Amino acid sequence: MGRWRAASRLLVLAPVANSSPKPRFSSSAAAAAAVCSRPLRPPLPPAPSRLAVFADSIFADSIFARPLSAVAARAYFDGDEPGRSCPSPIRDGDESENIPIKSYFLSTSIDLKSLQAENLGNVLPPTSRSSNYIALKFSALPSDIRGLGAKERASHCHYMVVFQYGSVILFNIDDHDIETYLKIVRRHASGLLPQTCKDDYAVKEQPLLDEDMEGGPDYIVLKSLDTDGIRIIGSVLGQSIALDYFVSQIDGMVEEFAYINRKMETTGTFTMDRKKLLQLVGKANSNLADVILKVGLFERSEIAWREAKYAQIYEYLREEYEVTQRFGNLNFKLKFVEHNIHFLQEVLQNNRSNLLEWCIIFLLSIENVISLYEILKDSIQVPI
């Protein structure tokens, strides 16, 4: 009975299922009537294009924030690829600004007092008791913009840190303007070098950096570069470029002594003016004194001692430029020079002693000859 009852119910429901077949229109008029008889629904608005959304975001940023950069636009339209989410716009503040740094060693001494008196309007007020350098600031913004109270960042200005021992560090100065700034220093320099030592470095500003600083190959990344940061970076770079000069001087002395030793090896003799040897002694001692006293290679920076972030920059740069290791190599070469100087001084002293001995022997011989002559003369004059 169960199967018959189910079959009967299917027969009853079959006409109901087929009672509303899809309408078939024999003419266009009937189709139009059928369409008009349906209730009207408001049309859906078209989906906004990505260009329109991007234009709206630019308009909103121009009112409430800052205009989007080209990097942001490129990052935004990269989201058109299927299956890729559209990233949030990147603003100009997130991008790093590159500040080039040039290091020069011009002379053995610079008169900081006269340099400061000539550029009094550009001198930055000192923040430490160190007196072996001055920092100068040259604004890159026009005077009318500065008059409106526009805030100057380090990337908008040119800086120059000048050290008494001869180093000059230039921040954010183009290559074609470098000689103009170096001429300002040369007017107050003495002992100008025939060949200037130079080096390159860079600072990158990233305001959204998590740490106070990050290192990289030939650059350092900071949240922001201020005047104390310029002083710290300039002090290490100034010591490094000065150390390059003194190392080159000691290398020349090492080569000269190596040539003397090779000549002694082949000939077995040593001929050198005592005055020249004393000049080499004075040159070695003065170089070592300049590195320790003038350059202040082992003096702790007061700015780095006062704030931890500057201490981190200071220690990183000294490690990056291997200041301590390079001074160790310099000291080793100086010891080699000192050893050769002592050896050559002993040789010269021995040669001088030998000369004096021969002179004494010669004088004694003359005295003996004279004495013998007088004895013979006296014996001849005695009467028989």
Summary of the structure (lengths in Angstrom):
residues: 384
radius of gyration: 44.0
end to end distance: 192.9
largest distance: 192.9
contacts: 994
relative contact order: 0.08
helix: 58%
strand: 15%
